[in-house]
Structure formats: C-alpha cells, structure tokens
Amino acid sequence: MFKYLLLTIALLFSFNATADLPFQPTFNWTAPTAYTDGSGLDPATDLSGYNLKCTGEAVSITNTVLPNDAITWTAPLGVFTAGDYTCVMSALDTGGLESVDSSPVNFIVSQKLPNPVVTFGVK
C-alpha cells in the first residue's frame, strides 16, 4: 500500500512540475551583409533593428522590434504558450525601410520542448 502511495505522489509531483514550464523560445539569426542591389551593408551602423512576426495557435506577435546589435533573443515569459508557430523576420534600416521577410520558420513549443531554438537567415 505504501509503495503505491509513493508512486501516486511522484506522479502528481511530476505533473505539476511540467504544467508550469516556462515557454521561452530563443531566436537566432544571421544579420544581412548586403542590400538587395548587392552593395555592402554593416548591420552595426546601417540597421536600426529587426522585426519579428509570429503567428500560431495561441499568439500573434507582430512588429516586435529587436535591437540592431542583437543576433539572438529569448522571448519573455508569457509571450508563447504551448502550440505550433510560424515566424518570419525582417531587417529595418536606419532610413526606415524594411527588408523582405525571411523564409518562414515553423516550430513547436511543448512540454517536451518548452524552449526551442529558432534560426533565421535575414535577407
């Protein structure tokens, strides 16, 4: 009887521990090094930031501007919940122009993978 009680307590504890997982995907990207016309671009001086846009089952993130000196960003707690997502990223230049979107990246946030790493190549 005692053995079954311990097993039940262990199962309840493990369920409660995973129910409150922090879902925090990390986004990585490669900064562009050229404009569409082929001329050189320095991300540190020619860009003002990056625009992350995601849609999914439980969230729609539009126009989340990330700084120009970043190439990685971890979402704050509460932004993503468990579900399937598709995200694109674009670069913003200092003159206010926005690049075309990167290729879409699909990923899943789940209790098995609460903090996926999502990688973009920004154009």
N, C-alpha and C positions, 0 to 999 in steps of 0.2 A: 504494500500500500504506500509506504513512504517513498519507494522508488518511483512510483507513478506520479506522486505529488511533486517531486523534484523535476520530473520531465515536464509536467504541465507548467510549473513556474518558469522553467527555462524557455519553453515555447512562448509564453506570454511576454517574457522579457525581450526575447529576440524580435518579436513582432513590434513591440512598442519602440524598440531602438531603431528599426528600419522605417517606421511610419513617419518619423520626424527628420528624415535625412535632409541635409541642406543641398538643394539642387543648384549648383553653381557651375555651369559650363564655362570653359575657358576658350577664348577665341584667339587664334594666332593668324597672322597674315604677313605676306611679303609686300613691302612697300613698292609702289611703282618707281621705275627709274627713268622713264621716258614718257613724253606726251604722245598722243596718238599720231602726231606728224613725225615722230621719231627723234625730235630734239630732246636733249637731256633734261632731266628733272631731278632736283635734290629734295628729297622728302622733308629734310630738316628746315629748308628755307622756302620752298615753293608750295608746300601744302599747309593748310590750316587744320586739317583733321581728316577723319574717316567717318563715314555714315553707315551704321549697321542697321539693317532692316530684316526682321524675322517675322514669320507667321507660323502658327501652329494650332494645335487643338485647344490650348488654354491661354494663349497670349498672342498679342500682336504688338511687336516692337517696331516703331518707325522712327526714323531720324534720331537715333541715339548717336550723337556725335562724340567721337573719341579723339583724344589729342594727337597732333601730328608726330609727336616723338614716341608714341607707343607702337609696338608691334604685337602686343599681347594684352588681353583684357579679360578679367574674370567677372562674370555677371554678379551683381549683388544678390544677397538672399531675397527671395520673394519674387524675383522677376520671372523665373522659369519654374514651372511645375512639371510633374511627370507628363510626357507626351511626345509626339513626333513634331519636328520643326524643320522649316526650310529658311535659310538665311542667305542674304547677299550683302556685299559690302561695296562701297564706292569711296573714292578719294575726293576731297574738297580742296581746290587750290586757293591761294591767298586772294585771288581776284573774285572769288565767289562762284567759280564754275565747278560743276560736279562731273566726275568721270562716269563712264558707263558702269553698270553693275558688274560685279564679279560673276563668275559662274555660280549658280545656286549650290549650296551645300546642305544636304539633308542629314539630320542626326536625331537620335532618340535620347531623351532623359528618362531614366527609370530607376527603380530601387536597386537594380543590378549594376547600373552605370549612372550614378547621380551627378557626376562631374565630367561629362565627356569633353574632349579636346576637339575643337572645330578649326580647320585650317583653310584659309582663303589665299588666292593669288589676286591681289587688287590690280586692276588694269589702269 
